[in-house]
Amino acid sequence: MKRITTLFLGITMASSAIAQNETDALRYSYLNYNGTARFAGLGGAMGALGADMSAIGLNPAGMGRYSRSDFSFTSNLTFANTRTVYNDNAASANKANFNISNIGAVFVKPIAFDKATMWRYFQFGITSSRTNDFHGVTLTEGNHDNSMLTSYTNYLNSNNIPLSGLSDFYEGQAYDAYLLNYDTIYGVYSSWHDTANANVDQTNRLTTRGAQYQTDISFSGNYDGKLYIGGSLGFPRIRYNSNRVYSEKFNGDTLYDLEEYTFEENINTTGNGFNIKLGAIYLPVKSIRLGLAVHTPTWYSMNDQYNTNFVSNFTDNNFDTRAESPEGSYDYRLKTPGRVIASAAFLYKKRGFISLEYEYVDYANSTLNSAAGSGESGVFTSQNATISDIYKGASILKAGAEFRVSNHWTLRGGYSFFGSPIKDEVSVIDNSRTNISGGLGYRNANFSLDMTYMRSSWKEENYLYDPALVNAISVDKTINNFMVTAGFRF
């Protein structure tokens, strides 16, 4: 098992360990729903409304609102922007991505009215929605008076690690690239630069790709036009890739002749999971709809593949070295928390509506475990304890409104607030997220076209390496989504 270094989300240390930890657990639990343009345009507050391919993913009873079979797909163009401030130096980066954020089909079977039953329709559907977007670039630049190599030597010396115990992915490579020195007499490590007069230009570029998707196989029914019930079997999947390129340039370090070095880390994570969702929608009166849905935890089988390398550059080019790690791979399991969602919609004749939704999820209920059949036990005890210590339950509040301006055209807007999953005593920044959206839609008897713009924004705080040695990096992130959904009824 790889050496694990504890990383705190929001206070994440981009440090010296590829590991499965609390940061990973939260990354795959903290969903930011995309889906159809109408769903995003209403802030995701569609649990009591239904009749939307993405709404089915939150409350499967919403599929009971379909009276005709339907097929739709959604294209999404995103622009992820990041601004960092490190040691009073600002840097920014951006990344664009095109994806299909939703595709699905619902098939409706009417119930003959000559039968003695109050059930009017049964529905069966298959949908796939994008529930998380990992695309982005974070660039950090600044000058500092110590090096990441110091964090390596501090770790090695404080733990009395011999040469034979060096990591194949970090300290061992740094040693092979002549960046670390070992005194065989005293058993002490030192970094190969002038630590007393360090003047180091540091650059860190983290590029991430991938997404989470959820495919649902759903069933629902319409009872007398007043009660809608549904359930689904969910099959989420994860694809996350990260590439970190970190470099240090030593200004005026003539004592040891080390000019600069570059460290690169690549991580590819894949996962497949399973969950169950149950929901209901009730109409006490014609103008009010009430919804309730419960999601079980999601159980994932995960795999990480990873590699690292160091490239050193000295004044004496004879010492220039590239040290590469082996290809690493590790299987494990992850359980993300369940959810409870309550919603209500208030309709005004046939002109429009206001919809509200409340979702609760306890991020402290995430757990990591060894892969089934691995024979390992207790591997993630400390990571799971950290999850319980630093995460908490959080609320997600959503609101949306839609107004019909003509027989075919509607305008809509939405807002959603994702409460911070981190305990207040752990993080000094507000880790909440907000989504603001707006759009319009066209609809006739057999076709619909919806367009939405949605902006997501949040803050993070992280560290280049050991927080005892460096100042925090302040990170502002935004994602701009431009979504178009085409639907066909048959």
TORLUM-469887 format. One line per field, with one value per residue (C-alpha): residue in three letters; residue number from 1; x, y, z; chain. Coordinates in pm, whole numbers, always signed. Example, Ala and Ser with C-alpha at 12.3 -4.5 7.8 and 13.67 -1.06 7.14 Angstrom:
BEGIN
type <- (ala,ser)
seq <- (1,2)
x <- (+1230,+1367)
y <- (-450,-106)
z <- (+780,+714)
mol <- (A,A)
END
This chain:
BEGIN
type <- (met,lys,arg,ile,thr,thr,leu,phe,leu,gly,ile,thr,met,ala,ser,ser,ala,ile,ala,gln,asn,glu,thr,asp,ala,leu,arg,tyr,ser,tyr,leu,asn,tyr,asn,gly,thr,ala,arg,phe,ala,gly,leu,gly,gly,ala,met,gly,ala,leu,gly,ala,asp,met,ser,ala,ile,gly,leu,asn,pro,ala,gly,met,gly,arg,tyr,ser,arg,ser,asp,phe,ser,phe,thr,ser,asn,leu,thr,phe,ala,asn,thr,arg,thr,val,tyr,asn,asp,asn,ala,ala,ser,ala,asn,lys,ala,asn,phe,asn,ile,ser,asn,ile,gly,ala,val,phe,val,lys,pro,ile,ala,phe,asp,lys,ala,thr,met,trp,arg,tyr,phe,gln,phe,gly,ile,thr,ser,ser,arg,thr,asn,asp,phe,his,gly,val,thr,leu,thr,glu,gly,asn,his,asp,asn,ser,met,leu,thr,ser,tyr,thr,asn,tyr,leu,asn,ser,asn,asn,ile,pro,leu,ser,gly,leu,ser,asp,phe,tyr,glu,gly,gln,ala,tyr,asp,ala,tyr,leu,leu,asn,tyr,asp,thr,ile,tyr,gly,val,tyr,ser,ser,trp,his,asp,thr,ala,asn,ala,asn,val,asp,gln,thr,asn,arg,leu,thr,thr,arg,gly,ala,gln,tyr,gln,thr,asp,ile,ser,phe,ser,gly,asn,tyr,asp,gly,lys,leu,tyr,ile,gly,gly,ser,leu,gly,phe,pro,arg,ile,arg,tyr,asn,ser,asn,arg,val,tyr,ser,glu,lys,phe,asn,gly,asp,thr,leu,tyr,asp,leu,glu,glu,tyr,thr,phe,glu,glu,asn,ile,asn,thr,thr,gly,asn,gly,phe,asn,ile,lys,leu,gly,ala,ile,tyr,leu,pro,val,lys,ser,ile,arg,leu,gly,leu,ala,val,his,thr,pro,thr,trp,tyr,ser,met,asn,asp,gln,tyr,asn,thr,asn,phe,val,ser,asn,phe,thr,asp,asn,asn,phe,asp,thr,arg,ala,glu,ser,pro,glu,gly,ser,tyr,asp,tyr,arg,leu,lys,thr,pro,gly,arg,val,ile,ala,ser,ala,ala,phe,leu,tyr,lys,lys,arg,gly,phe,ile,ser,leu,glu,tyr,glu,tyr,val,asp,tyr,ala,asn,ser,thr,leu,asn,ser,ala,ala,gly,ser,gly,glu,ser,gly,val,phe,thr,ser,gln,asn,ala,thr,ile,ser,asp,ile,tyr,lys,gly,ala,ser,ile,leu,lys,ala,gly,ala,glu,phe,arg,val,ser,asn,his,trp,thr,leu,arg,gly,gly,tyr,ser,phe,phe,gly,ser,pro,ile,lys,asp,glu,val,ser,val,ile,asp,asn,ser,arg,thr,asn,ile,ser,gly,gly,leu,gly,tyr,arg,asn,ala,asn,phe,ser,leu,asp,met,thr,tyr,met,arg,ser,ser,trp,lys,glu,glu,asn,tyr,leu,tyr,asp,pro,ala,leu,val,asn,ala,ile,ser,val,asp,lys,thr,ile,asn,asn,phe,met,val,thr,ala,gly,phe,arg,phe)
seq <- (1,2,3,4,5,6,7,8,9,10,11,12,13,14,15,16,17,18,19,20,21,22,23,24,25,26,27,28,29,30,31,32,33,34,35,36,37,38,39,40,41,42,43,44,45,46,47,48,49,50,51,52,53,54,55,56,57,58,59,60,61,62,63,64,65,66,67,68,69,70,71,72,73,74,75,76,77,78,79,80,81,82,83,84,85,86,87,88,89,90,91,92,93,94,95,96,97,98,99,100,101,102,103,104,105,106,107,108,109,110,111,112,113,114,115,116,117,118,119,120,121,122,123,124,125,126,127,128,129,130,131,132,133,134,135,136,137,138,139,140,141,142,143,144,145,146,147,148,149,150,151,152,153,154,155,156,157,158,159,160,161,162,163,164,165,166,167,168,169,170,171,172,173,174,175,176,177,178,179,180,181,182,183,184,185,186,187,188,189,190,191,192,193,194,195,196,197,198,199,200,201,202,203,204,205,206,207,208,209,210,211,212,213,214,215,216,217,218,219,220,221,222,223,224,225,226,227,228,229,230,231,232,233,234,235,236,237,238,239,240,241,242,243,244,245,246,247,248,249,250,251,252,253,254,255,256,257,258,259,260,261,262,263,264,265,266,267,268,269,270,271,272,273,274,275,276,277,278,279,280,281,282,283,284,285,286,287,288,289,290,291,292,293,294,295,296,297,298,299,300,301,302,303,304,305,306,307,308,309,310,311,312,313,314,315,316,317,318,319,320,321,322,323,324,325,326,327,328,329,330,331,332,333,334,335,336,337,338,339,340,341,342,343,344,345,346,347,348,349,350,351,352,353,354,355,356,357,358,359,360,361,362,363,364,365,366,367,368,369,370,371,372,373,374,375,376,377,378,379,380,381,382,383,384,385,386,387,388,389,390,391,392,393,394,395,396,397,398,399,400,401,402,403,404,405,406,407,408,409,410,411,412,413,414,415,416,417,418,419,420,421,422,423,424,425,426,427,428,429,430,431,432,433,434,435,436,437,438,439,440,441,442,443,444,445,446,447,448,449,450,451,452,453,454,455,456,457,458,459,460,461,462,463,464,465,466,467,468,469,470,471,472,473,474,475,476,477,478,479,480,481,482,483,484,485,486,487,488,489,490)
x <- (+0,+131,+236,-63,-26,-337,-476,-755,-1010,-1040,-708,-569,-194,-74,+203,+411,+167,-53,-314,-678,-789,-1058,-1006,-1099,-1400,-1538,-1454,-1690,-1958,-1988,-2205,-2279,-2568,-2577,-2815,-3075,-3090,-3433,-3320,-3010,-3208,-3438,-3149,-3217,-3537,-3749,-3812,-4183,-4228,-4087,-4134,-3761,-3478,-3256,-3533,-3578,-3225,-3324,-3683,-3777,-4145,-4107,-4111,-4476,-4555,-4491,-4806,-4617,-4292,-3995,-3632,-3390,-3020,-2823,-2498,-2291,-2000,-1808,-1539,-1359,-1167,-933,-754,-493,-302,+18,+265,+91,+136,-177,-211,-504,-583,-883,-996,-1284,-1469,-1758,-1968,-2310,-2448,-2769,-2931,-3235,-3556,-3887,-4147,-4508,-4780,-5134,-5379,-5711,-5986,-6236,-6042,-6137,-5820,-5713,-5368,-5349,-4994,-4685,-4343,-4004,-3694,-3319,-3132,-2772,-2680,-2353,-2336,-1983,-1735,-1362,-1227,-1005,-657,-514,-192,+8,+319,+527,+861,+948,+1240,+1231,+1183,+956,+1277,+1287,+951,+1102,+1408,+1198,+977,+1268,+1471,+1181,+1086,+1445,+1381,+1683,+1782,+1616,+1284,+1258,+935,+950,+733,+870,+1175,+1347,+1320,+1439,+1743,+1808,+1791,+2063,+1816,+1861,+2179,+2225,+2498,+2578,+2769,+2498,+2199,+2070,+1915,+1970,+1840,+2085,+2048,+2154,+1885,+2035,+1997,+1712,+1540,+1308,+1067,+787,+533,+257,+15,-261,-470,-774,-1011,-1308,-1655,-1906,-2214,-2517,-2715,-3060,-3304,-3633,-3993,-4289,-4667,-4944,-5232,-5544,-5335,-5271,-5004,-4688,-4441,-4114,-3794,-3463,-3149,-2851,-2515,-2278,-1933,-1624,-1342,-1088,-746,-498,-160,+54,+371,+564,+894,+1142,+1409,+1690,+1806,+2174,+2228,+2596,+2692,+2549,+2506,+2143,+1961,+1612,+1408,+1063,+835,+544,+262,-11,-317,-594,-897,-1191,-1488,-1821,-2097,-2452,-2736,-3115,-3357,-3723,-3958,-4312,-4500,-4840,-5087,-5305,-5466,-5423,-5184,-4949,-4710,-4509,-4216,-4001,-3708,-3457,-3122,-2926,-2548,-2349,-2105,-1808,-1532,-1234,-895,-607,-321,-31,+327,+572,+906,+1175,+1396,+1694,+1912,+2255,+2523,+2735,+2521,+2683,+2448,+2129,+1898,+1549,+1422,+1097,+876,+726,+362,+149,-201,-431,-787,-1015,-1377,-1558,-1900,-2048,-2340,-2711,-2943,-3290,-3468,-3792,-3948,-4256,-4388,-4658,-4831,-5010,-5278,-5088,-4863,-4582,-4461,-4216,-4031,-3832,-3615,-3415,-3151,-2952,-2635,-2394,-2046,-1902,-2067,-1823,-1593,-1295,-1229,-991,-1090,-1310,-1102,-777,-723,-628,-792,-770,-585,-810,-873,-699,-852,-1205,-1142,-1032,-1348,-1558,-1347,-1344,-1666,-2025,-2382,-2475,-2787,-2843,-3108,-3255,-3512,-3644,-3915,-4063,-4302,-4478,-4451,-4644,-4802,-4462,-4195,-4100,-3841,-3683,-3424,-3271,-3043,-2883,-2667,-2446,-2359,-2002,-1922,-1632,-1666,-1619,-1335,-1138,-1150,-1100,-1277,-1637,-1639,-1995,-2084,-2347,-2507,-2694,-2876,-3118,-3259,-3552,-3740,-3953,-4214,-4480,-4677,-4385,-4063,-3888,-3570,-3421,-3118,-2951,-2652,-2535,-2247,-2097,-1856,-1671,-1348,-1076,-756,-460,-87,+201,+351,+385,+163,+426,+666,+448,+164,-184,-292,-624,-821,-1131,-1304,-1588,-1745,-1958,-2197,-2384,-2640,-2887,-3143,-3349,-3650,-3876,-4210,-4365)
y <- (+0,+348,+588,+802,+1170,+1334,+1607,+1842,+1947,+2323,+2330,+2078,+2030,+1954,+1747,+1437,+1149,+979,+835,+760,+1004,+1237,+1477,+1204,+1103,+1456,+1515,+1234,+1315,+1689,+1678,+1983,+1874,+1980,+1780,+1937,+2307,+2346,+2169,+2389,+2700,+2638,+2590,+2216,+2281,+2033,+1755,+1838,+1922,+1625,+1562,+1631,+1387,+1534,+1577,+1200,+1166,+1348,+1229,+929,+1000,+1296,+1054,+986,+1333,+1213,+1130,+1076,+905,+1141,+1154,+1440,+1521,+1817,+1969,+2173,+2411,+2499,+2753,+2691,+2988,+2994,+3282,+3221,+3447,+3310,+3528,+3838,+3715,+3661,+3412,+3292,+3011,+2879,+2569,+2498,+2172,+2044,+1756,+1589,+1663,+1460,+1206,+996,+836,+776,+531,+573,+307,+441,+234,+163,+369,+81,-109,-74,+104,+452,+406,+616,+565,+357,+481,+325,+535,+526,+851,+962,+1295,+1468,+1517,+1657,+1839,+1803,+2002,+2293,+2440,+2597,+2797,+2916,+3133,+3305,+3345,+3183,+3140,+2759,+2462,+2159,+1960,+2088,+1922,+1597,+1615,+1712,+1407,+1168,+1291,+1307,+948,+813,+660,+475,+493,+157,+302,+591,+618,+498,+795,+1094,+1110,+819,+992,+1322,+1138,+969,+1311,+1443,+1677,+1513,+1414,+1148,+1159,+792,+868,+1062,+920,+1267,+1393,+1740,+1909,+1996,+2375,+2664,+2653,+2949,+3190,+3037,+3253,+3023,+3097,+2840,+2746,+2488,+2398,+2150,+2036,+1817,+1642,+1411,+1399,+1198,+1062,+882,+640,+560,+286,+416,+303,+520,+537,+797,+734,+938,+1241,+1321,+1079,+990,+732,+610,+426,+381,+173,+402,+321,+616,+623,+831,+939,+1176,+1265,+1506,+1626,+1834,+2004,+2176,+2357,+2548,+2783,+2872,+3229,+3290,+2943,+2917,+2717,+2389,+2476,+2357,+2581,+2431,+2114,+2001,+1747,+1590,+1377,+1198,+1034,+855,+745,+539,+412,+237,+237,+148,+319,+315,+608,+623,+916,+1046,+1358,+1451,+1716,+1822,+2085,+2162,+2452,+2286,+1995,+1838,+1603,+1377,+1156,+939,+826,+540,+573,+496,+207,+241,+11,+237,+217,+465,+453,+691,+784,+1062,+1195,+1448,+1636,+1822,+2088,+2181,+2428,+2121,+1944,+1611,+1594,+1671,+1375,+1250,+1003,+823,+616,+279,+266,+234,+90,+45,-89,+18,+90,+414,+475,+821,+941,+913,+1211,+1329,+1577,+1766,+1997,+2207,+2389,+2657,+2704,+3015,+2904,+2795,+3100,+2998,+2864,+2899,+2589,+2535,+2244,+2138,+1865,+1730,+1522,+1429,+1425,+1278,+948,+885,+588,+429,+56,-195,-370,-674,-988,-797,-944,-599,-470,-143,+29,+336,+369,+706,+842,+750,+906,+1226,+1224,+1213,+1481,+1748,+1700,+1764,+1749,+2031,+2170,+2243,+2508,+2555,+2791,+2833,+3027,+3002,+3230,+3163,+3475,+3326,+2999,+2855,+3057,+3062,+3246,+3095,+3159,+2969,+2982,+2710,+2726,+2435,+2462,+2405,+2038,+2133,+2206,+2573,+2502,+2327,+2581,+2956,+3022,+2972,+2652,+2693,+2708,+2907,+2851,+3128,+3049,+3182,+3074,+3039,+2759,+2684,+2411,+2282,+1959,+1738,+1932,+2142,+2347,+2493,+2719,+2807,+2993,+2882,+3023,+2829,+2996,+2895,+2942,+2703,+2721,+2490,+2453,+2368,+2140,+2123,+2404,+2463,+2581,+2775,+3023,+2927,+2974,+3158,+3013,+3158,+2925,+2977,+2757,+2911,+2666,+2722,+2446,+2353,+2072,+1932,+1710,+1499,+1355,+1055)
z <- (+0,-86,+190,+286,+370,+516,+293,+394,+139,+114,+297,+53,+43,-308,-154,-163,-172,-422,-191,-143,+123,+251,-41,-288,-81,-90,-456,-559,-298,-360,-672,-888,-1110,-1475,-1693,-1921,-2003,-1842,-1525,-1496,-1588,-1292,-1052,-1035,-838,-1031,-780,-753,-1123,-1311,-1683,-1738,-1806,-1533,-1278,-1295,-1157,-837,-797,-1014,-945,-1180,-1470,-1381,-1516,-1872,-2070,-2399,-2481,-2507,-2614,-2549,-2542,-2411,-2537,-2294,-2357,-2040,-1960,-1631,-1492,-1193,-1019,-748,-509,-355,-161,-304,-661,-873,-1158,-1368,-1609,-1800,-1984,-2223,-2268,-2480,-2353,-2364,-2018,-2056,-2284,-2216,-2331,-2154,-2277,-2167,-2155,-2107,-1902,-2074,-1912,-1944,-1677,-1313,-1199,-1101,-1252,-1569,-1699,-1640,-1750,-1812,-1874,-1928,-1864,-1822,-1660,-1582,-1204,-1169,-1392,-1324,-1618,-1519,-1487,-1171,-1210,-908,-932,-665,-491,-159,+81,+102,-127,-148,-103,+256,+324,+195,+420,+722,+668,+613,+909,+1155,+1069,+1050,+710,+561,+196,+140,+263,+16,-181,-542,-641,-447,-219,-393,-729,-584,-446,-782,-952,-712,-542,-201,-24,+247,+511,+569,+891,+1073,+881,+794,+470,+325,+12,-262,-249,-28,+242,+429,+136,-61,-321,-511,-796,-773,-1040,-1008,-1287,-1205,-1502,-1433,-1672,-1653,-1503,-1306,-1481,-1348,-1560,-1418,-1513,-1380,-1335,-1238,-1228,-1235,-995,-1073,-1175,-808,-691,-879,-753,-895,-833,-1010,-1017,-1058,-1212,-1160,-1310,-1245,-1474,-1319,-1458,-1303,-1423,-1187,-1310,-1031,-1084,-873,-1001,-758,-805,-730,-576,-667,-359,-489,-859,-868,-1114,-1127,-1123,-1236,-1071,-1261,-1118,-1316,-1162,-1352,-1149,-1270,-1075,-1121,-864,-772,-585,-549,-552,-448,-481,-478,-595,-455,-572,-277,-502,-869,-814,-561,-609,-329,-382,-168,-270,-88,-231,-80,-43,-357,-347,-586,-702,-773,-941,-935,-1184,-1132,-1211,-1124,-1243,-1147,-1393,-1244,-1408,-1269,-1377,-1439,-1698,-1613,-1314,-1508,-1451,-1529,-1266,-1349,-1122,-1208,-1316,-1004,-971,-672,-633,-350,-260,-182,-28,-76,+141,+68,+22,+120,-108,-36,-293,-364,-669,-683,-1018,-1143,-1391,-1703,-1710,-1480,-1147,-861,-745,-424,-315,-10,-13,+279,+260,+539,+389,+709,+611,+326,+381,+207,+212,+62,-258,-220,-186,-130,+216,+351,+666,+858,+574,+572,+946,+975,+654,+764,+1105,+932,+718,+1034,+1201,+929,+728,+828,+705,+466,+305,-63,-134,-481,-630,-981,-1163,-1510,-1695,-2025,-2242,-2537,-2642,-2731,-2547,-2180,-1972,-1662,-1396,-1106,-805,-596,-285,-182,+186,+297,+367,+597,+964,+1054,+1296,+1021,+738,+760,+429,+320,+113,-13,-382,-571,-911,-1091,-1414,-1669,-2002,-2238,-2401,-2705,-2705,-2945,-2958,-3067,-3018,-2755,-2752,-2431,-2387,-2056,-1919,-1573,-1367,-1076,-834,-516,-321,-213,-12,-60,-14,-248,+19,+399,+545,+813,+542,+295,+297,+183,-177,-218,-510,-680,-926,-1173,-1439,-1714,-1882,-2210,-2255,-2531,-2503,-2790,-2708,-2928,-2818,-2987)
mol <- (A,A,A,A,A,A,A,A,A,A,A,A,A,A,A,A,A,A,A,A,A,A,A,A,A,A,A,A,A,A,A,A,A,A,A,A,A,A,A,A,A,A,A,A,A,A,A,A,A,A,A,A,A,A,A,A,A,A,A,A,A,A,A,A,A,A,A,A,A,A,A,A,A,A,A,A,A,A,A,A,A,A,A,A,A,A,A,A,A,A,A,A,A,A,A,A,A,A,A,A,A,A,A,A,A,A,A,A,A,A,A,A,A,A,A,A,A,A,A,A,A,A,A,A,A,A,A,A,A,A,A,A,A,A,A,A,A,A,A,A,A,A,A,A,A,A,A,A,A,A,A,A,A,A,A,A,A,A,A,A,A,A,A,A,A,A,A,A,A,A,A,A,A,A,A,A,A,A,A,A,A,A,A,A,A,A,A,A,A,A,A,A,A,A,A,A,A,A,A,A,A,A,A,A,A,A,A,A,A,A,A,A,A,A,A,A,A,A,A,A,A,A,A,A,A,A,A,A,A,A,A,A,A,A,A,A,A,A,A,A,A,A,A,A,A,A,A,A,A,A,A,A,A,A,A,A,A,A,A,A,A,A,A,A,A,A,A,A,A,A,A,A,A,A,A,A,A,A,A,A,A,A,A,A,A,A,A,A,A,A,A,A,A,A,A,A,A,A,A,A,A,A,A,A,A,A,A,A,A,A,A,A,A,A,A,A,A,A,A,A,A,A,A,A,A,A,A,A,A,A,A,A,A,A,A,A,A,A,A,A,A,A,A,A,A,A,A,A,A,A,A,A,A,A,A,A,A,A,A,A,A,A,A,A,A,A,A,A,A,A,A,A,A,A,A,A,A,A,A,A,A,A,A,A,A,A,A,A,A,A,A,A,A,A,A,A,A,A,A,A,A,A,A,A,A,A,A,A,A,A,A,A,A,A,A,A,A,A,A,A,A,A,A,A,A,A,A,A,A,A,A,A,A,A,A,A,A,A,A,A,A,A,A,A,A,A,A,A,A,A,A,A,A,A,A,A,A,A,A,A,A,A,A,A,A,A,A,A,A,A,A,A,A,A,A,A,A,A,A,A,A,A,A,A,A,A,A,A,A,A)
END
